[in-house]
Amino acid sequence: MPSYKAKAITLRSYKLGESDKIIKMYSLDGNVISAVAKGARKVRSRFGGRLELFNLLELELTGGRNLDIINQAEIIKTFKNISKDFYKFVFCEIIASIVLKTQSSVESYSPSLFKLIYVCFNEINDADYEDIVALKKILCFFEIKFLKIAGYTPMLKSCSKCNKKLDNLYSFREGKTYFSIKYGGVLCRKCGESLTGREVLSASGYRFLYDLFNLKIEDFRDMEVNPHALKKVHKLLEDYIIYHTECSIDSFKYLKKLGI
């Protein structure tokens, strides 16, 4: 089988046999790599701690029929603060779950997803200890950019049911905006009032959702977010991803158990 090199971020690992590991990674080229690291669980493994979760690695692999084989792995970047903070680890695990659960349901990803994963892991790594608000903001940022990459971008300027153009939704006014997960975006007042099962966003909730789509991570890093708007958009994006990718993300349920 041919050998190849890859740069990839480790997203998940499983035990295999008495001493091996299966590692799932997302590569710079935009592919999920599933590979075996032989002897990785031995005390004196030649891999040491290089295959730990959420490391960015330079790899040499041999292609296999079902699983590739990791011959060599060197660390390019380790996000050392993630493993020290339970909440940081959980939020990174959610990002990993979204990528691994949905990759088979999307025809192709671009390397943009690799960059997004890297940027969000870096932000989570640098966040303050147990800063749940910051972690939620980063997860929302990941989810909305992921939806854009995967081709599930919500409509935010026109009614997703009747296609009527909607003006002044971003204005600082008192009011509400209807949003349909099923139809994939905001609704005009007429459609919103006639449909069941739609969500209602406050003006600040809509602005936060809009900004997530249009701002870079460095622009939105220090942006203050209304706590109710953050909670609402956070839940909305979870439900949107589950509905449109048709994948169950167990990690979302775990957040609920933690009361987050």
Sine and cosine of phi, psi and omega as CSV:
sin_phi,cos_phi,sin_psi,cos_psi,sin_omega,cos_omega
0.00,0.00,0.59,-0.81,-0.03,-1.00
-0.94,0.34,0.53,-0.85,0.08,-1.00
-0.99,-0.13,0.40,-0.92,0.02,-1.00
-0.44,-0.90,0.28,-0.96,0.05,-1.00
-0.93,-0.37,0.47,-0.88,0.01,-1.00
-0.42,-0.91,0.52,-0.86,0.24,-0.97
-0.97,-0.23,0.76,-0.64,-0.08,-1.00
-0.43,-0.90,0.42,-0.91,0.07,-1.00
-0.97,-0.23,0.76,-0.64,0.02,-1.00
-0.96,0.27,0.74,-0.67,-0.05,-1.00
-0.89,-0.46,-0.47,0.88,-0.04,-1.00
-0.34,-0.94,0.46,-0.89,0.07,-1.00
-0.63,-0.77,0.49,-0.87,-0.01,-1.00
-0.71,-0.70,0.52,-0.85,0.11,-0.99
-0.96,0.28,0.60,-0.80,0.08,-1.00
-0.68,-0.74,0.88,-0.47,-0.02,-1.00
0.90,0.44,-0.50,-0.87,-0.07,-1.00
-1.00,0.05,-0.41,0.91,-0.13,-0.99
-0.61,-0.79,-0.03,1.00,-0.08,-1.00
-0.99,-0.15,0.21,-0.98,0.07,-1.00
-0.72,-0.69,0.60,-0.80,0.24,-0.97
-0.99,-0.16,0.80,-0.60,-0.01,-1.00
-0.91,-0.42,0.77,-0.64,0.12,-0.99
-0.96,-0.29,0.76,-0.65,-0.11,-0.99
-0.68,-0.73,0.39,-0.92,0.13,-0.99
-0.92,-0.39,0.79,-0.62,-0.17,-0.99
-0.99,-0.11,0.31,-0.95,0.07,-1.00
-0.85,0.52,-0.49,0.87,0.01,-1.00
-0.98,0.22,-0.17,0.99,0.03,-1.00
1.00,-0.07,0.52,0.86,0.00,-1.00
-0.82,-0.57,0.48,-0.88,0.19,-0.98
-1.00,0.08,0.81,-0.58,0.06,-1.00
-0.96,-0.28,0.80,-0.60,0.11,-0.99
-0.92,-0.39,0.87,-0.50,-0.13,-0.99
-0.59,-0.81,0.41,-0.91,0.04,-1.00
-0.99,-0.15,0.72,-0.69,0.15,-0.99
-0.95,-0.32,0.98,-0.21,-0.10,-1.00
-0.95,0.31,0.77,-0.64,0.01,-1.00
0.96,0.27,0.22,0.98,-0.10,-1.00
-0.91,0.41,-0.39,0.92,-0.03,-1.00
-1.00,-0.08,0.03,1.00,0.07,-1.00
-0.96,0.28,0.50,-0.87,-0.03,-1.00
-0.85,0.53,-0.65,0.76,-0.02,-1.00
-0.96,-0.27,0.67,0.74,0.01,-1.00
-0.88,0.47,0.61,-0.79,0.03,-1.00
-0.93,0.37,-0.26,0.96,0.02,-1.00
-1.00,0.10,-0.31,0.95,-0.04,-1.00
0.83,0.56,-0.72,-0.69,0.02,-1.00
-0.99,-0.17,0.30,0.95,-0.12,-0.99
-0.94,0.35,-0.38,0.92,-0.06,-1.00
-0.99,-0.11,0.28,0.96,0.04,-1.00
-0.90,0.43,0.38,-0.93,-0.05,-1.00
-0.88,0.48,0.59,-0.80,0.14,-0.99
0.95,0.32,0.33,0.94,0.16,-0.99
-1.00,0.05,0.54,-0.84,0.15,-0.99
-0.99,-0.11,0.83,-0.56,-0.16,-0.99
-0.84,-0.54,0.47,-0.89,0.26,-0.97
-0.98,-0.21,0.85,-0.53,-0.18,-0.98
-0.84,-0.54,0.52,-0.85,0.25,-0.97
-0.89,-0.46,0.81,-0.58,-0.08,-1.00
-0.74,-0.68,0.36,-0.93,0.16,-0.99
-0.92,-0.40,0.78,-0.63,0.00,-1.00
-0.91,0.42,0.58,-0.81,0.03,-1.00
-0.74,-0.67,0.14,-0.99,-0.04,-1.00
-0.92,0.40,-0.76,0.65,0.02,-1.00
-0.94,-0.35,-0.65,0.76,0.01,-1.00
-0.77,-0.64,0.67,-0.74,0.12,-0.99
-0.98,0.20,0.16,-0.99,-0.01,-1.00
-0.87,-0.50,0.78,-0.63,0.04,-1.00
-0.99,0.12,0.89,-0.45,0.03,-1.00
-1.00,-0.03,-0.59,0.81,-0.04,-1.00
-0.47,-0.88,0.57,-0.82,0.02,-1.00
-0.58,-0.81,0.77,-0.64,0.06,-1.00
-0.80,-0.60,0.65,-0.76,-0.02,-1.00
-0.98,0.21,0.79,-0.61,0.16,-0.99
-1.00,-0.05,-0.68,0.73,-0.02,-1.00
-0.51,-0.86,0.76,-0.65,0.11,-0.99
-0.89,-0.45,0.76,-0.65,0.03,-1.00
-1.00,-0.04,0.98,0.20,-0.22,-0.98
-0.92,0.39,-0.40,0.91,-0.03,-1.00
-0.98,0.21,-0.31,0.95,-0.04,-1.00
-0.90,0.43,-0.69,0.72,-0.03,-1.00
-0.95,0.31,-0.23,0.97,-0.02,-1.00
-1.00,-0.01,-0.17,0.99,-0.08,-1.00
-0.79,-0.61,0.91,-0.41,-0.04,-1.00
-0.80,0.60,-0.70,0.71,-0.07,-1.00
-0.94,0.35,-0.64,0.77,0.07,-1.00
-0.86,0.50,-0.67,0.74,0.00,-1.00
-0.89,0.45,-0.68,0.73,-0.01,-1.00
-0.89,0.45,-0.69,0.72,-0.02,-1.00
-0.93,0.38,-0.59,0.81,0.09,-1.00
-0.92,0.40,-0.60,0.80,0.03,-1.00
-0.90,0.43,-0.57,0.82,0.05,-1.00
-0.91,0.42,-0.70,0.71,0.05,-1.00
-0.86,0.52,-0.71,0.70,0.02,-1.00
-0.87,0.49,-0.66,0.75,0.00,-1.00
-0.90,0.44,-0.68,0.74,0.02,-1.00
-0.87,0.50,-0.72,0.69,-0.02,-1.00
-0.90,0.45,-0.75,0.66,-0.09,-1.00
-0.96,0.29,-0.55,0.84,0.01,-1.00
-0.96,0.29,-0.52,0.86,-0.12,-0.99
-0.98,-0.19,-0.23,0.97,-0.14,-0.99
-0.88,0.48,-0.48,0.88,-0.01,-1.00
-0.99,0.16,-0.28,0.96,-0.04,-1.00
-1.00,-0.09,-0.04,1.00,0.03,-1.00
-0.91,-0.42,0.73,-0.68,-0.12,-0.99
-0.86,0.52,-0.68,0.73,-0.01,-1.00
-0.36,-0.93,0.56,-0.83,0.12,-0.99
-0.94,-0.33,0.36,-0.93,0.10,-1.00
-0.97,-0.25,0.24,-0.97,0.09,-1.00
-0.85,0.53,-0.23,0.97,0.04,-1.00
-0.85,0.52,-0.51,0.86,0.00,-1.00
-0.93,0.36,-0.62,0.78,0.08,-1.00
-0.86,0.52,-0.72,0.69,0.00,-1.00
-0.88,0.48,-0.66,0.76,0.01,-1.00
-0.89,0.45,-0.72,0.70,0.04,-1.00
-0.85,0.53,-0.73,0.68,-0.03,-1.00
-0.88,0.48,-0.74,0.67,-0.02,-1.00
-0.87,0.50,-0.69,0.72,-0.05,-1.00
-0.95,0.31,-0.61,0.79,0.09,-1.00
-0.89,0.46,-0.63,0.78,0.01,-1.00
-0.91,0.42,-0.66,0.75,0.03,-1.00
-0.90,0.43,-0.69,0.72,0.02,-1.00
-0.89,0.45,-0.68,0.74,0.02,-1.00
-0.86,0.52,-0.62,0.78,-0.08,-1.00
-1.00,0.01,-0.11,0.99,0.00,-1.00
-0.91,0.41,0.39,-0.92,0.05,-1.00
-0.90,0.44,0.41,-0.91,-0.03,-1.00
-0.87,0.50,0.80,-0.60,0.04,-1.00
0.81,0.58,0.58,0.82,0.06,-1.00
-1.00,0.04,1.00,0.03,-0.10,-0.99
-0.90,0.43,-0.62,0.79,0.00,-1.00
-0.88,0.48,-0.73,0.68,0.02,-1.00
-0.88,0.47,-0.66,0.75,-0.01,-1.00
-0.91,0.41,-0.63,0.78,0.05,-1.00
-0.90,0.43,-0.66,0.75,0.03,-1.00
-0.88,0.47,-0.68,0.73,0.00,-1.00
-0.91,0.41,-0.66,0.75,0.02,-1.00
-0.90,0.44,-0.68,0.73,0.06,-1.00
-0.86,0.51,-0.67,0.74,0.03,-1.00
-0.87,0.50,-0.72,0.69,0.03,-1.00
-0.87,0.50,-0.74,0.67,-0.10,-1.00
-0.88,0.47,-0.67,0.74,-0.07,-1.00
-0.95,0.30,-0.61,0.80,0.06,-1.00
-0.95,0.33,-0.58,0.82,0.07,-1.00
-0.88,0.48,-0.69,0.72,0.01,-1.00
-0.87,0.49,-0.61,0.79,0.03,-1.00
-0.91,0.41,-0.71,0.70,0.00,-1.00
-0.90,0.44,-0.64,0.77,-0.08,-1.00
-0.99,0.14,-0.09,1.00,0.07,-1.00
1.00,0.03,0.38,0.92,0.00,-1.00
-0.90,-0.44,0.55,0.84,-0.08,-1.00
-0.87,0.49,0.83,-0.56,0.07,-1.00
-0.93,0.37,0.50,-0.86,0.11,-0.99
-0.99,0.15,0.82,-0.57,-0.06,-1.00
-0.86,-0.51,-0.06,1.00,-0.02,-1.00
-0.87,-0.50,-0.24,0.97,0.01,-1.00
-0.72,-0.69,0.43,-0.90,0.02,-1.00
-0.89,0.46,0.80,-0.60,-0.05,-1.00
-0.96,0.27,-0.16,0.99,0.03,-1.00
-0.98,-0.21,-0.76,0.65,-0.06,-1.00
-0.95,-0.30,-0.09,1.00,0.06,-1.00
0.94,0.33,0.25,0.97,0.06,-1.00
-0.92,0.38,0.73,-0.68,0.03,-1.00
-0.94,0.34,0.70,-0.71,-0.05,-1.00
-0.91,-0.41,0.80,-0.59,-0.03,-1.00
-0.96,-0.26,0.43,-0.90,0.17,-0.99
0.90,0.43,0.35,0.94,0.04,-1.00
-0.92,0.40,-0.43,0.90,-0.07,-1.00
-1.00,0.06,-0.11,0.99,-0.08,-1.00
-0.92,0.38,0.43,-0.90,0.00,-1.00
-0.99,0.11,0.96,0.30,-0.05,-1.00
-0.87,-0.49,0.34,-0.94,0.15,-0.99
-0.99,0.17,0.75,-0.66,-0.01,-1.00
0.29,-0.96,-0.20,-0.98,-0.04,-1.00
-0.60,-0.80,0.40,-0.92,0.05,-1.00
-0.82,-0.57,0.76,-0.65,0.04,-1.00
-1.00,0.09,0.58,-0.81,-0.02,-1.00
-0.66,-0.75,0.74,-0.67,0.02,-1.00
-0.92,-0.40,0.88,-0.47,0.10,-1.00
-0.91,0.41,-0.65,0.76,-0.02,-1.00
-0.88,0.48,-0.75,0.66,-0.04,-1.00
-0.99,0.12,-0.25,0.97,0.14,-0.99
1.00,0.04,0.64,0.77,0.09,-1.00
0.35,-0.94,-0.24,-0.97,-0.03,-1.00
-0.95,0.31,0.31,-0.95,0.00,-1.00
-0.81,-0.58,0.52,-0.85,0.15,-0.99
-0.94,0.34,0.24,-0.97,-0.06,-1.00
-0.86,0.51,-0.66,0.75,-0.03,-1.00
-0.88,0.47,-0.75,0.67,0.01,-1.00
-0.93,0.37,-0.64,0.77,-0.02,-1.00
-0.89,0.46,-0.63,0.78,-0.03,-1.00
-0.98,0.21,-0.32,0.95,-0.02,-1.00
-1.00,-0.09,-0.26,0.97,-0.05,-1.00
-0.99,-0.12,0.52,-0.85,0.17,-0.99
-0.98,-0.17,0.35,-0.94,0.07,-1.00
0.98,0.19,0.14,0.99,0.05,-1.00
-1.00,0.03,0.35,-0.94,0.03,-1.00
-0.99,-0.14,0.37,-0.93,0.05,-1.00
-0.86,-0.50,0.84,-0.54,0.03,-1.00
-0.96,-0.28,0.67,-0.75,0.15,-0.99
-0.95,0.31,0.19,-0.98,0.04,-1.00
-0.86,0.52,-0.65,0.76,0.00,-1.00
-0.94,0.34,-0.53,0.85,0.05,-1.00
-0.91,0.40,-0.69,0.73,0.03,-1.00
-0.90,0.44,-0.69,0.73,-0.01,-1.00
-0.88,0.48,-0.65,0.76,0.03,-1.00
-0.89,0.45,-0.70,0.72,0.02,-1.00
-0.88,0.47,-0.70,0.72,0.00,-1.00
-0.90,0.44,-0.69,0.72,-0.01,-1.00
-0.90,0.43,-0.59,0.81,0.04,-1.00
-0.84,0.54,-0.64,0.77,0.00,-1.00
-0.94,0.33,-0.55,0.84,-0.24,-0.97
-0.95,-0.30,-0.26,0.96,-0.02,-1.00
-0.99,-0.15,0.46,-0.89,0.16,-0.99
-0.99,0.14,0.30,-0.95,-0.09,-1.00
-0.87,0.50,-0.60,0.80,-0.03,-1.00
-0.95,0.32,-0.41,0.91,0.03,-1.00
-0.97,0.24,-0.52,0.86,-0.14,-0.99
-0.97,-0.23,-0.07,1.00,-0.08,-1.00
-0.82,0.57,-0.72,0.69,-0.07,-1.00
-0.98,-0.20,0.18,0.98,-0.02,-1.00
-0.95,0.33,0.76,-0.65,0.05,-1.00
-0.98,0.21,0.68,-0.74,-0.05,-1.00
-0.82,-0.58,0.73,-0.68,0.10,-0.99
-0.84,0.55,0.81,-0.59,-0.07,-1.00
-0.83,0.56,-0.63,0.78,0.02,-1.00
-0.92,0.39,-0.65,0.76,0.02,-1.00
-0.90,0.43,-0.66,0.75,0.02,-1.00
-0.88,0.47,-0.71,0.70,0.01,-1.00
-0.88,0.47,-0.69,0.72,-0.04,-1.00
-0.91,0.40,-0.74,0.67,-0.02,-1.00
-0.93,0.38,-0.61,0.79,0.05,-1.00
-0.84,0.54,-0.73,0.68,0.01,-1.00
-0.94,0.34,-0.63,0.78,0.00,-1.00
-0.87,0.50,-0.70,0.71,-0.03,-1.00
-0.93,0.36,-0.60,0.80,0.09,-1.00
-0.84,0.54,-0.79,0.61,-0.04,-1.00
-0.90,0.44,-0.59,0.81,-0.02,-1.00
-0.91,0.42,-0.71,0.70,0.00,-1.00
-0.89,0.45,-0.72,0.70,-0.01,-1.00
-0.88,0.47,-0.68,0.73,-0.05,-1.00
-0.93,0.38,-0.73,0.69,-0.15,-0.99
-1.00,0.08,-0.39,0.92,0.07,-1.00
-1.00,-0.08,-0.22,0.98,-0.02,-1.00
0.85,0.53,0.56,0.83,0.03,-1.00
-0.87,-0.49,0.66,-0.75,0.08,-1.00
-1.00,0.01,0.83,-0.56,0.01,-1.00
-0.96,-0.27,0.98,-0.17,-0.08,-1.00
-0.88,0.48,-0.48,0.88,-0.04,-1.00
-0.90,0.44,-0.48,0.88,0.08,-1.00
-0.87,0.48,-0.66,0.75,0.01,-1.00
-0.90,0.43,-0.56,0.83,0.00,-1.00
-0.91,0.41,-0.62,0.78,0.06,-1.00
-0.86,0.51,-0.65,0.76,0.00,-1.00
-0.89,0.46,-0.65,0.76,0.03,-1.00
-0.88,0.47,-0.52,0.85,0.01,-1.00
-0.99,0.14,-0.09,1.00,-0.01,-1.00
0.97,0.24,0.45,0.89,-0.04,-1.00
-0.97,-0.24,0.00,0.00,0.00,0.00
